[in-house]
Amino acid sequence: MILARVLGNVVSTVKLPVFQGMKIMIVQPLDGEGNPQGQTFLAFDTVQAGVGDVVLVIDEGNSARTILRNPQAPIRAVVVGIVDDIER
Amino acid sequence: MKIGKVIGNVVSTQKVNSLEGVKLLLIQPLDENLREVGSPLVACDTVQAGPGDIVFFEGGREAALALPNWFNPSDCTIMGIVDQVNLKQDEGKP
């Protein structure tokens, strides 16, 4: 799991049926201190995250399919949590 | 999953038969500001995307799972056409 910030979202109507009704977020991975690190990518929202939130993202297919309870879903990156606080 | 722009299509008759009937498109990966990043890739199409379309695509095993017959060697598949990219503006980009 990684920390990331939601930069925005992508609107798409023509897409695979399995994606219907799922928000596609643009996420920017963060390092431990919360600074942007690495390239942005797209992740499916499962926790109603909003733009600007710091979130937990899983970028692994098997976990994504387990979360979505769909063994055939061609999905790899999912937003699985909204971070309230990071204590170090 | 990443954003890309379809810049052409690829015709190949001599190929593994599990890719039979799969449209191959040439895509240029883009970043969140739709600037070109990295080098072009050949992706399988599942949503009838055409040249000029902004799409999103996935790699790895998910690319194969997205095709009707999931037992195929695809490692990059287009999964949707982007209508709109909304970015939070006050995220000052250097």
N, CA and C atoms of all chains as a GROMACS GRO file, in nm:
protein
  546
    1MET      N    1   0.086  -0.119   0.000
    1MET     CA    2   0.000   0.000   0.000
    1MET      C    3   0.089   0.123   0.000
    2ILE      N    4   0.044   0.228  -0.068
    2ILE     CA    5   0.125   0.350  -0.068
    2ILE      C    6   0.037   0.468  -0.027
    3LEU      N    7   0.105   0.575   0.016
    3LEU     CA    8   0.037   0.701   0.043
    3LEU      C    9   0.032   0.780  -0.087
    4ALA      N   10  -0.080   0.846  -0.110
    4ALA     CA   11  -0.090   0.926  -0.233
    4ALA      C   12  -0.188   1.039  -0.209
    5ARG      N   13  -0.178   1.142  -0.295
    5ARG     CA   14  -0.274   1.252  -0.286
    5ARG      C   15  -0.360   1.249  -0.411
    6VAL      N   16  -0.490   1.273  -0.391
    6VAL     CA   17  -0.581   1.273  -0.506
    6VAL      C   18  -0.570   1.412  -0.573
    7LEU      N   19  -0.528   1.414  -0.699
    7LEU     CA   20  -0.510   1.541  -0.772
    7LEU      C   21  -0.635   1.579  -0.849
    8GLY      N   22  -0.716   1.479  -0.882
    8GLY     CA   23  -0.835   1.507  -0.963
    8GLY      C   24  -0.900   1.377  -1.002
    9ASN      N   25  -0.987   1.385  -1.102
    9ASN     CA   26  -1.050   1.260  -1.146
    9ASN      C   27  -1.066   1.261  -1.297
   10VAL      N   28  -1.097   1.143  -1.351
   10VAL     CA   29  -1.114   1.129  -1.494
   10VAL      C   30  -1.258   1.086  -1.520
   11VAL      N   31  -1.323   1.154  -1.615
   11VAL     CA   32  -1.461   1.117  -1.650
   11VAL      C   33  -1.455   1.034  -1.778
   12SER      N   34  -1.523   0.919  -1.775
   12SER     CA   35  -1.522   0.833  -1.894
   12SER      C   36  -1.656   0.761  -1.902
   13THR      N   37  -1.724   0.776  -2.017
   13THR     CA   38  -1.851   0.704  -2.033
   13THR      C   39  -1.832   0.577  -2.115
   14VAL      N   40  -1.743   0.582  -2.215
   14VAL     CA   41  -1.720   0.462  -2.296
   14VAL      C   42  -1.606   0.384  -2.230
   15LYS      N   43  -1.640   0.277  -2.161
   15LYS     CA   44  -1.537   0.199  -2.089
   15LYS      C   45  -1.590   0.059  -2.068
   16LEU      N   46  -1.504  -0.028  -2.015
   16LEU     CA   47  -1.548  -0.165  -1.991
   16LEU      C   48  -1.662  -0.165  -1.889
   17PRO      N   49  -1.762  -0.251  -1.911
   17PRO     CA   50  -1.881  -0.250  -1.825
   17PRO      C   51  -1.847  -0.263  -1.676
   18VAL      N   52  -1.741  -0.337  -1.644
   18VAL     CA   53  -1.710  -0.361  -1.502
   18VAL      C   54  -1.674  -0.230  -1.432
   19PHE      N   55  -1.640  -0.125  -1.509
   19PHE     CA   56  -1.602   0.001  -1.445
   19PHE      C   57  -1.723   0.091  -1.420
   20GLN      N   58  -1.842   0.050  -1.465
   20GLN     CA   59  -1.958   0.139  -1.451
   20GLN      C   60  -1.975   0.184  -1.307
   21GLY      N   61  -1.998   0.314  -1.288
   21GLY     CA   62  -2.031   0.363  -1.155
   21GLY      C   63  -1.911   0.376  -1.063
   22MET      N   64  -1.788   0.357  -1.117
   22MET     CA   65  -1.671   0.371  -1.029
   22MET      C   66  -1.596   0.497  -1.068
   23LYS      N   67  -1.564   0.578  -0.967
   23LYS     CA   68  -1.490   0.700  -0.993
   23LYS      C   69  -1.344   0.666  -1.022
   24ILE      N   70  -1.286   0.734  -1.120
   24ILE     CA   71  -1.145   0.711  -1.154
   24ILE      C   72  -1.067   0.833  -1.104
   25MET      N   73  -0.981   0.810  -1.006
   25MET     CA   74  -0.906   0.920  -0.947
   25MET      C   75  -0.766   0.928  -1.003
   26ILE      N   76  -0.717   1.052  -1.015
   26ILE     CA   77  -0.576   1.071  -1.051
   26ILE      C   78  -0.499   1.085  -0.921
   27VAL      N   79  -0.404   0.996  -0.894
   27VAL     CA   80  -0.333   1.000  -0.766
   27VAL      C   81  -0.185   1.023  -0.787
   28GLN      N   82  -0.129   1.102  -0.695
   28GLN     CA   83   0.014   1.134  -0.697
   28GLN      C   84   0.079   1.065  -0.578
   29PRO      N   85   0.166   0.964  -0.600
   29PRO     CA   86   0.230   0.896  -0.487
   29PRO      C   87   0.308   0.996  -0.401
   30LEU      N   88   0.310   0.971  -0.271
   30LEU     CA   89   0.381   1.060  -0.178
   30LEU      C   90   0.489   0.982  -0.105
   31ASP      N   91   0.599   1.054  -0.064
   31ASP     CA   92   0.698   0.984   0.019
   31ASP      C   93   0.656   0.997   0.165
   32GLY      N   94   0.739   0.950   0.257
   32GLY     CA   95   0.702   0.947   0.398
   32GLY      C   96   0.666   1.084   0.453
   33GLU      N   97   0.730   1.189   0.399
   33GLU     CA   98   0.704   1.323   0.451
   33GLU      C   99   0.585   1.390   0.384
   34GLY      N  100   0.524   1.318   0.286
   34GLY     CA  101   0.408   1.378   0.221
   34GLY      C  102   0.444   1.459   0.099
   35ASN      N  103   0.568   1.444   0.050
   35ASN     CA  104   0.605   1.518  -0.072
   35ASN      C  105   0.584   1.429  -0.194
   36PRO      N  106   0.543   1.492  -0.306
   36PRO     CA  107   0.519   1.412  -0.427
   36PRO      C  108   0.645   1.335  -0.467
   37GLN      N  109   0.623   1.209  -0.508
   37GLN     CA  110   0.739   1.126  -0.545
   37GLN      C  111   0.696   1.031  -0.654
   38GLY      N  112   0.753   1.045  -0.773
   38GLY     CA  113   0.720   0.952  -0.881
   38GLY      C  114   0.603   1.001  -0.962
   39GLN      N  115   0.564   0.920  -1.059
   39GLN     CA  116   0.462   0.961  -1.157
   39GLN      C  117   0.321   0.939  -1.104
   40THR      N  118   0.230   1.020  -1.152
   40THR     CA  119   0.089   1.000  -1.115
   40THR      C  120   0.034   0.880  -1.193
   41PHE      N  121  -0.075   0.825  -1.140
   41PHE     CA  122  -0.143   0.718  -1.215
   41PHE      C  123  -0.291   0.722  -1.177
   42LEU      N  124  -0.370   0.633  -1.237
   42LEU     CA  125  -0.514   0.634  -1.212
   42LEU      C  126  -0.550   0.518  -1.120
   43ALA      N  127  -0.643   0.545  -1.028
   43ALA     CA  128  -0.686   0.439  -0.938
   43ALA      C  129  -0.837   0.450  -0.921
   44PHE      N  130  -0.903   0.331  -0.903
   44PHE     CA  131  -1.048   0.332  -0.885
   44PHE      C  132  -1.080   0.361  -0.738
   45ASP      N  133  -1.178   0.450  -0.718
   45ASP     CA  134  -1.214   0.488  -0.582
   45ASP      C  135  -1.312   0.388  -0.524
   46THR      N  136  -1.285   0.343  -0.400
   46THR     CA  137  -1.383   0.254  -0.335
   46THR      C  138  -1.426   0.313  -0.201
   47VAL      N  139  -1.375   0.433  -0.167
   47VAL     CA  140  -1.408   0.489  -0.035
   47VAL      C  141  -1.458   0.634  -0.045
   48GLN      N  142  -1.506   0.672  -0.160
   48GLN     CA  143  -1.560   0.809  -0.182
   48GLN      C  144  -1.455   0.915  -0.143
   49ALA      N  145  -1.330   0.895  -0.188
   49ALA     CA  146  -1.226   0.994  -0.160
   49ALA      C  147  -1.253   1.119  -0.244
   50GLY      N  148  -1.211   1.232  -0.193
   50GLY     CA  149  -1.232   1.358  -0.266
   50GLY      C  150  -1.099   1.413  -0.317
   51VAL      N  151  -1.108   1.508  -0.407
   51VAL     CA  152  -0.987   1.569  -0.461
   51VAL      C  153  -0.914   1.642  -0.348
   52GLY      N  154  -0.781   1.619  -0.338
   52GLY     CA  155  -0.704   1.685  -0.234
   52GLY      C  156  -0.681   1.596  -0.113
   53ASP      N  157  -0.757   1.487  -0.101
   53ASP     CA  158  -0.739   1.396   0.013
   53ASP      C  159  -0.607   1.322   0.001
   54VAL      N  160  -0.549   1.290   0.118
   54VAL     CA  161  -0.437   1.196   0.120
   54VAL      C  162  -0.500   1.059   0.140
   55VAL      N  163  -0.464   0.964   0.054
   55VAL     CA  164  -0.533   0.835   0.056
   55VAL      C  165  -0.434   0.719   0.057
   56LEU      N  166  -0.490   0.599   0.086
   56LEU     CA  167  -0.412   0.475   0.076
   56LEU      C  168  -0.448   0.412  -0.058
   57VAL      N  169  -0.346   0.372  -0.134
   57VAL     CA  170  -0.372   0.312  -0.265
   57VAL      C  171  -0.302   0.177  -0.272
   58ILE      N  172  -0.378   0.079  -0.323
   58ILE     CA  173  -0.318  -0.053  -0.347
   58ILE      C  174  -0.301  -0.066  -0.498
   59ASP      N  175  -0.182  -0.104  -0.543
   59ASP     CA  176  -0.155  -0.112  -0.686
   59ASP      C  177  -0.118  -0.255  -0.722
   60GLU      N  178  -0.210  -0.347  -0.687
   60GLU     CA  179  -0.180  -0.487  -0.713
   60GLU      C  180  -0.311  -0.558  -0.747
   61GLY      N  181  -0.310  -0.631  -0.857
   61GLY     CA  182  -0.435  -0.683  -0.911
   61GLY      C  183  -0.512  -0.774  -0.820
   62ASN      N  184  -0.440  -0.870  -0.756
   62ASN     CA  185  -0.512  -0.968  -0.676
   62ASN      C  186  -0.586  -0.900  -0.562
   63SER      N  187  -0.518  -0.803  -0.498
   63SER     CA  188  -0.585  -0.730  -0.388
   63SER      C  189  -0.704  -0.653  -0.442
   64ALA      N  190  -0.686  -0.592  -0.558
   64ALA     CA  191  -0.797  -0.513  -0.615
   64ALA      C  192  -0.916  -0.605  -0.641
   65ARG      N  193  -0.891  -0.721  -0.699
   65ARG     CA  194  -1.002  -0.813  -0.730
   65ARG      C  195  -1.066  -0.864  -0.602
   66THR      N  196  -0.986  -0.882  -0.496
   66THR     CA  197  -1.044  -0.927  -0.369
   66THR      C  198  -1.134  -0.818  -0.312
   67ILE      N  199  -1.086  -0.694  -0.317
   67ILE     CA  200  -1.166  -0.584  -0.262
   67ILE      C  201  -1.297  -0.569  -0.338
   68LEU      N  202  -1.287  -0.582  -0.472
   68LEU     CA  203  -1.406  -0.560  -0.554
   68LEU      C  204  -1.491  -0.687  -0.565
   69ARG      N  205  -1.442  -0.795  -0.503
   69ARG     CA  206  -1.514  -0.925  -0.503
   69ARG      C  207  -1.550  -0.964  -0.646
   70ASN      N  208  -1.453  -0.946  -0.736
   70ASN     CA  209  -1.477  -0.984  -0.876
   70ASN      C  210  -1.349  -1.045  -0.930
   71PRO      N  211  -1.343  -1.178  -0.935
   71PRO     CA  212  -1.219  -1.245  -0.974
   71PRO      C  213  -1.176  -1.218  -1.117
   72GLN      N  214  -1.266  -1.156  -1.196
   72GLN     CA  215  -1.227  -1.130  -1.338
   72GLN      C  216  -1.195  -0.983  -1.361
   73ALA      N  217  -1.209  -0.897  -1.260
   73ALA     CA  218  -1.198  -0.752  -1.285
   73ALA      C  219  -1.056  -0.718  -1.331
   74PRO      N  220  -1.042  -0.653  -1.446
   74PRO     CA  221  -0.910  -0.614  -1.497
   74PRO      C  222  -0.862  -0.487  -1.429
   75ILE      N  223  -0.865  -0.485  -1.296
   75ILE     CA  224  -0.833  -0.364  -1.222
   75ILE      C  225  -0.712  -0.389  -1.134
   76ARG      N  226  -0.620  -0.293  -1.128
   76ARG     CA  227  -0.501  -0.316  -1.046
   76ARG      C  228  -0.489  -0.212  -0.936
   77ALA      N  229  -0.521  -0.085  -0.967
   77ALA     CA  230  -0.500   0.021  -0.866
   77ALA      C  231  -0.633   0.064  -0.807
   78VAL      N  232  -0.645   0.056  -0.676
   78VAL     CA  233  -0.767   0.099  -0.609
   78VAL      C  234  -0.732   0.187  -0.489
   79VAL      N  235  -0.819   0.287  -0.464
   79VAL     CA  236  -0.806   0.370  -0.344
   79VAL      C  237  -0.881   0.298  -0.234
   80VAL      N  238  -0.812   0.262  -0.125
   80VAL     CA  239  -0.874   0.179  -0.023
   80VAL      C  240  -0.893   0.250   0.110
   81GLY      N  241  -0.845   0.373   0.123
   81GLY     CA  242  -0.863   0.440   0.252
   81GLY      C  243  -0.831   0.587   0.242
   82ILE      N  244  -0.890   0.665   0.330
   82ILE     CA  245  -0.860   0.808   0.338
   82ILE      C  246  -0.782   0.830   0.466
   83VAL      N  247  -0.666   0.892   0.454
   83VAL     CA  248  -0.577   0.908   0.568
   83VAL      C  249  -0.616   1.030   0.649
   84ASP      N  250  -0.642   1.011   0.781
   84ASP     CA  251  -0.672   1.125   0.868
   84ASP      C  252  -0.542   1.187   0.919
   85ASP      N  253  -0.450   1.099   0.962
   85ASP     CA  254  -0.332   1.154   1.028
   85ASP      C  255  -0.217   1.057   1.013
   86ILE      N  256  -0.096   1.110   1.008
   86ILE     CA  257   0.022   1.024   1.007
   86ILE      C  258   0.109   1.067   1.124
   87GLU      N  259   0.125   0.977   1.222
   87GLU     CA  260   0.211   1.011   1.336
   87GLU      C  261   0.344   0.940   1.317
   88ARG      N  262   0.454   1.012   1.340
   88ARG     CA  263   0.586   0.948   1.318
   88ARG      C  264   0.666   0.953   1.447
   89MET      N  265  -0.291   0.213  -1.356
   89MET     CA  266  -0.357   0.247  -1.484
   89MET      C  267  -0.314   0.386  -1.527
   90LYS      N  268  -0.292   0.408  -1.657
   90LYS     CA  269  -0.236   0.536  -1.703
   90LYS      C  270  -0.320   0.594  -1.817
   91ILE      N  271  -0.298   0.725  -1.842
   91ILE     CA  272  -0.366   0.792  -1.952
   91ILE      C  273  -0.275   0.786  -2.075
   92GLY      N  274  -0.335   0.775  -2.194
   92GLY     CA  275  -0.254   0.774  -2.316
   92GLY      C  276  -0.333   0.834  -2.430
   93LYS      N  277  -0.263   0.861  -2.538
   93LYS     CA  278  -0.331   0.915  -2.656
   93LYS      C  279  -0.307   0.818  -2.771
   94VAL      N  280  -0.414   0.783  -2.843
   94VAL     CA  281  -0.400   0.690  -2.956
   94VAL      C  282  -0.338   0.768  -3.071
   95ILE      N  283  -0.222   0.723  -3.119
   95ILE     CA  284  -0.154   0.798  -3.225
   95ILE      C  285  -0.149   0.719  -3.355
   96GLY      N  286  -0.206   0.599  -3.355
   96GLY     CA  287  -0.206   0.523  -3.480
   96GLY      C  288  -0.255   0.383  -3.456
   97ASN      N  289  -0.271   0.306  -3.565
   97ASN     CA  290  -0.304   0.164  -3.540
   97ASN      C  291  -0.202   0.074  -3.606
   98VAL      N  292  -0.199  -0.048  -3.558
   98VAL     CA  293  -0.096  -0.143  -3.598
   98VAL      C  294  -0.167  -0.262  -3.661
   99VAL      N  295  -0.128  -0.297  -3.783
   99VAL     CA  296  -0.190  -0.413  -3.850
   99VAL      C  297  -0.089  -0.527  -3.848
  100SER      N  298  -0.134  -0.643  -3.801
  100SER     CA  299  -0.043  -0.758  -3.798
  100SER      C  300  -0.122  -0.884  -3.826
  101THR      N  301  -0.092  -0.949  -3.938
  101THR     CA  302  -0.168  -1.071  -3.968
  101THR      C  303  -0.093  -1.192  -3.913
  102GLN      N  304   0.038  -1.184  -3.912
  102GLN     CA  305   0.119  -1.297  -3.863
  102GLN      C  306   0.145  -1.273  -3.715
  103LYS      N  307   0.063  -1.337  -3.628
  103LYS     CA  308   0.081  -1.315  -3.484
  103LYS      C  309   0.025  -1.435  -3.411
  104VAL      N  310   0.045  -1.438  -3.280
  104VAL     CA  311  -0.007  -1.551  -3.204
  104VAL      C  312  -0.159  -1.555  -3.221
  105ASN      N  313  -0.215  -1.678  -3.234
  105ASN     CA  314  -0.357  -1.682  -3.269
  105ASN      C  315  -0.447  -1.634  -3.156
  106SER      N  316  -0.398  -1.632  -3.032
  106SER     CA  317  -0.490  -1.584  -2.927
  106SER      C  318  -0.508  -1.432  -2.937
  107LEU      N  319  -0.430  -1.364  -3.023
  107LEU     CA  320  -0.455  -1.221  -3.044
  107LEU      C  321  -0.535  -1.199  -3.172
  108GLU      N  322  -0.587  -1.310  -3.228
  108GLU     CA  323  -0.669  -1.301  -3.350
  108GLU      C  324  -0.790  -1.212  -3.323
  109GLY      N  325  -0.820  -1.121  -3.417
  109GLY     CA  326  -0.941  -1.039  -3.404
  109GLY      C  327  -0.931  -0.932  -3.298
  110VAL      N  328  -0.809  -0.909  -3.245
  110VAL     CA  329  -0.793  -0.801  -3.145
  110VAL      C  330  -0.730  -0.682  -3.216
  111LYS      N  331  -0.795  -0.566  -3.205
  111LYS     CA  332  -0.741  -0.447  -3.271
  111LYS      C  333  -0.620  -0.397  -3.193
  112LEU      N  334  -0.513  -0.365  -3.265
  112LEU     CA  335  -0.391  -0.315  -3.198
  112LEU      C  336  -0.375  -0.166  -3.229
  113LEU      N  337  -0.357  -0.088  -3.125
  113LEU     CA  338  -0.344   0.057  -3.144
  113LEU      C  339  -0.211   0.104  -3.088
  114LEU      N  340  -0.154   0.205  -3.154
  114LEU     CA  341  -0.029   0.263  -3.105
  114LEU      C  342  -0.067   0.378  -3.011
  115ILE      N  343  -0.019   0.375  -2.886
  115ILE     CA  344  -0.057   0.481  -2.792
  115ILE      C  345   0.068   0.546  -2.735
  116GLN      N  346   0.054   0.677  -2.709
  116GLN     CA  347   0.162   0.754  -2.646
  116GLN      C  348   0.118   0.784  -2.502
  117PRO      N  349   0.188   0.730  -2.402
  117PRO     CA  350   0.149   0.757  -2.263
  117PRO      C  351   0.157   0.906  -2.233
  118LEU      N  352   0.062   0.954  -2.151
  118LEU     CA  353   0.058   1.096  -2.113
  118LEU      C  354   0.057   1.107  -1.961
  119ASP      N  355   0.100   1.225  -1.910
  119ASP     CA  356   0.087   1.247  -1.764
  119ASP      C  357  -0.047   1.315  -1.737
  120GLU      N  358  -0.069   1.354  -1.612
  120GLU     CA  359  -0.201   1.408  -1.575
  120GLU      C  360  -0.230   1.540  -1.646
  121ASN      N  361  -0.123   1.609  -1.696
  121ASN     CA  362  -0.145   1.734  -1.770
  121ASN      C  363  -0.149   1.708  -1.920
  122LEU      N  364  -0.162   1.580  -1.955
  122LEU     CA  365  -0.168   1.535  -2.096
  122LEU      C  366  -0.041   1.570  -2.171
  123ARG      N  367   0.071   1.575  -2.098
  123ARG     CA  368   0.200   1.593  -2.167
  123ARG      C  369   0.260   1.455  -2.193
  124GLU      N  370   0.332   1.442  -2.304
  124GLU     CA  371   0.387   1.311  -2.341
  124GLU      C  372   0.491   1.269  -2.239
  125VAL      N  373   0.486   1.143  -2.198
  125VAL     CA  374   0.586   1.090  -2.105
  125VAL      C  375   0.614   0.947  -2.148
  126GLY      N  376   0.743   0.911  -2.158
  126GLY     CA  377   0.778   0.775  -2.197
  126GLY      C  378   0.758   0.756  -2.346
  127SER      N  379   0.781   0.630  -2.390
  127SER     CA  380   0.776   0.604  -2.535
  127SER      C  381   0.646   0.532  -2.572
  128PRO      N  382   0.608   0.540  -2.700
  128PRO     CA  383   0.481   0.479  -2.743
  128PRO      C  384   0.478   0.328  -2.719
  129LEU      N  385   0.356   0.276  -2.703
  129LEU     CA  386   0.334   0.133  -2.679
  129LEU      C  387   0.228   0.083  -2.776
  130VAL      N  388   0.224  -0.048  -2.797
  130VAL     CA  389   0.114  -0.105  -2.875
  130VAL      C  390   0.019  -0.169  -2.777
  131ALA      N  391  -0.109  -0.129  -2.784
  131ALA     CA  392  -0.206  -0.179  -2.686
  131ALA      C  393  -0.321  -0.248  -2.760
  132CYS      N  394  -0.383  -0.346  -2.693
  132CYS     CA  395  -0.503  -0.409  -2.748
  132CYS      C  396  -0.621  -0.318  -2.717
  133ASP      N  397  -0.718  -0.313  -2.809
  133ASP     CA  398  -0.831  -0.221  -2.787
  133ASP      C  399  -0.955  -0.302  -2.751
  134THR      N  400  -1.032  -0.248  -2.654
  134THR     CA  401  -1.158  -0.316  -2.618
  134THR      C  402  -1.276  -0.221  -2.629
  135VAL      N  403  -1.247  -0.092  -2.660
  135VAL     CA  404  -1.358   0.005  -2.658
  135VAL      C  405  -1.367   0.081  -2.791
  136GLN      N  406  -1.314   0.026  -2.896
  136GLN     CA  407  -1.321   0.087  -3.030
  136GLN      C  408  -1.264   0.229  -3.028
  137ALA      N  409  -1.149   0.246  -2.965
  137ALA     CA  410  -1.085   0.379  -2.965
  137ALA      C  411  -1.024   0.404  -3.102
  138GLY      N  412  -1.013   0.530  -3.139
  138GLY     CA  413  -0.955   0.564  -3.270
  138GLY      C  414  -0.841   0.662  -3.254
  139PRO      N  415  -0.766   0.687  -3.361
  139PRO     CA  416  -0.654   0.781  -3.352
  139PRO      C  417  -0.702   0.916  -3.301
  140GLY      N  418  -0.624   0.976  -3.207
  140GLY     CA  419  -0.661   1.106  -3.152
  140GLY      C  420  -0.735   1.094  -3.020
  141ASP      N  421  -0.793   0.978  -2.993
  141ASP     CA  422  -0.867   0.962  -2.866
  141ASP      C  423  -0.770   0.961  -2.748
  142ILE      N  424  -0.816   1.024  -2.638
  142ILE     CA  425  -0.743   1.010  -2.511
  142ILE      C  426  -0.806   0.890  -2.441
  143VAL      N  427  -0.723   0.795  -2.399
  143VAL     CA  428  -0.776   0.672  -2.340
  143VAL      C  429  -0.706   0.644  -2.207
  144PHE      N  430  -0.755   0.542  -2.134
  144PHE     CA  431  -0.674   0.493  -2.022
  144PHE      C  432  -0.649   0.345  -2.045
  145PHE      N  433  -0.532   0.300  -2.001
  145PHE     CA  434  -0.491   0.162  -2.031
  145PHE      C  435  -0.423   0.102  -1.909
  146GLU      N  436  -0.419  -0.032  -1.906
  146GLU     CA  437  -0.356  -0.101  -1.794
  146GLU      C  438  -0.263  -0.207  -1.849
  147GLY      N  439  -0.162  -0.238  -1.770
  147GLY     CA  440  -0.065  -0.338  -1.814
  147GLY      C  441  -0.077  -0.463  -1.730
  148GLY      N  442   0.024  -0.547  -1.740
  148GLY     CA  443   0.031  -0.666  -1.658
  148GLY      C  444  -0.083  -0.763  -1.685
  149ARG      N  445  -0.114  -0.844  -1.584
  149ARG     CA  446  -0.215  -0.950  -1.600
  149ARG      C  447  -0.352  -0.888  -1.628
  150GLU      N  448  -0.374  -0.768  -1.573
  150GLU     CA  449  -0.504  -0.705  -1.592
  150GLU      C  450  -0.530  -0.678  -1.740
  151ALA      N  451  -0.422  -0.653  -1.817
  151ALA     CA  452  -0.440  -0.628  -1.960
  151ALA      C  453  -0.501  -0.750  -2.026
  152ALA      N  454  -0.456  -0.870  -1.983
  152ALA     CA  455  -0.512  -0.991  -2.044
  152ALA      C  456  -0.654  -1.015  -1.995
  153LEU      N  457  -0.679  -0.986  -1.869
  153LEU     CA  458  -0.813  -1.010  -1.813
  153LEU      C  459  -0.919  -0.925  -1.880
  154ALA      N  460  -0.876  -0.812  -1.939
  154ALA     CA  461  -0.974  -0.720  -1.998
  154ALA      C  462  -1.029  -0.770  -2.130
  155LEU      N  463  -0.958  -0.865  -2.195
  155LEU     CA  464  -1.005  -0.914  -2.326
  155LEU      C  465  -1.108  -1.027  -2.305
  156PRO      N  466  -1.199  -1.042  -2.403
  156PRO     CA  467  -1.305  -1.143  -2.389
  156PRO      C  468  -1.251  -1.281  -2.351
  157ASN      N  469  -1.150  -1.328  -2.430
  157ASN     CA  470  -1.090  -1.457  -2.393
  157ASN      C  471  -0.969  -1.424  -2.309
  158TRP      N  472  -0.979  -1.437  -2.177
  158TRP     CA  473  -0.875  -1.379  -2.089
  158TRP      C  474  -0.742  -1.454  -2.101
  159PHE      N  475  -0.743  -1.572  -2.164
  159PHE     CA  476  -0.615  -1.644  -2.173
  159PHE      C  477  -0.541  -1.595  -2.297
  160ASN      N  478  -0.477  -1.479  -2.288
  160ASN     CA  479  -0.404  -1.424  -2.404
  160ASN      C  480  -0.280  -1.351  -2.355
  161PRO      N  481  -0.187  -1.326  -2.445
  161PRO     CA  482  -0.059  -1.269  -2.402
  161PRO      C  483  -0.055  -1.118  -2.395
  162SER      N  484  -0.171  -1.052  -2.392
  162SER     CA  485  -0.166  -0.905  -2.395
  162SER      C  486  -0.102  -0.851  -2.268
  163ASP      N  487  -0.014  -0.752  -2.283
  163ASP     CA  488   0.044  -0.692  -2.162
  163ASP      C  489   0.008  -0.544  -2.156
  164CYS      N  490  -0.079  -0.495  -2.245
  164CYS     CA  491  -0.119  -0.355  -2.243
  164CYS      C  492  -0.254  -0.346  -2.314
  165THR      N  493  -0.358  -0.308  -2.243
  165THR     CA  494  -0.492  -0.304  -2.302
  165THR      C  495  -0.562  -0.173  -2.268
  166ILE      N  496  -0.624  -0.114  -2.371
  166ILE     CA  497  -0.703   0.008  -2.352
  166ILE      C  498  -0.836  -0.032  -2.290
  167MET      N  499  -0.879   0.038  -2.185
  167MET     CA  500  -1.000  -0.004  -2.115
  167MET      C  501  -1.108   0.103  -2.114
  168GLY      N  502  -1.078   0.221  -2.167
  168GLY     CA  503  -1.182   0.323  -2.168
  168GLY      C  504  -1.135   0.447  -2.241
  169ILE      N  505  -1.231   0.523  -2.288
  169ILE     CA  506  -1.202   0.649  -2.357
  169ILE      C  507  -1.230   0.763  -2.259
  170VAL      N  508  -1.134   0.853  -2.245
  170VAL     CA  509  -1.146   0.964  -2.149
  170VAL      C  510  -1.230   1.075  -2.210
  171ASP      N  511  -1.337   1.117  -2.138
  171ASP     CA  512  -1.414   1.233  -2.184
  171ASP      C  513  -1.353   1.361  -2.130
  172GLN      N  514  -1.306   1.353  -2.001
  172GLN     CA  515  -1.264   1.476  -1.936
  172GLN      C  516  -1.163   1.444  -1.826
  173VAL      N  517  -1.061   1.530  -1.813
  173VAL     CA  518  -0.965   1.514  -1.704
  173VAL      C  519  -0.981   1.636  -1.614
  174ASN      N  520  -1.020   1.616  -1.488
  174ASN     CA  521  -1.037   1.729  -1.395
  174ASN      C  522  -0.921   1.728  -1.298
  175LEU      N  523  -0.847   1.840  -1.295
  175LEU     CA  524  -0.733   1.849  -1.204
  175LEU      C  525  -0.762   1.960  -1.104
  176LYS      N  526  -0.721   1.936  -0.976
  176LYS     CA  527  -0.739   2.040  -0.875
  176LYS      C  528  -0.639   2.150  -0.909
  177GLN      N  529  -0.684   2.275  -0.931
  177GLN     CA  530  -0.593   2.375  -0.988
  177GLN      C  531  -0.492   2.428  -0.888
  178ASP      N  532  -0.528   2.436  -0.758
  178ASP     CA  533  -0.433   2.509  -0.670
  178ASP      C  534  -0.316   2.420  -0.630
  179GLU      N  535  -0.306   2.297  -0.688
  179GLU     CA  536  -0.188   2.216  -0.660
  179GLU      C  537  -0.076   2.278  -0.743
  180GLY      N  538  -0.005   2.379  -0.688
  180GLY     CA  539   0.093   2.450  -0.770
  180GLY      C  540   0.193   2.354  -0.830
  181LYS      N  541   0.198   2.344  -0.957
  181LYS     CA  542   0.296   2.255  -1.023
  181LYS      C  543   0.422   2.339  -1.049
  182PRO      N  544   0.542   2.290  -1.013
  182PRO     CA  545   0.664   2.371  -1.038
  182PRO      C  546   0.681   2.397  -1.189
   0.00000   0.00000   0.00000
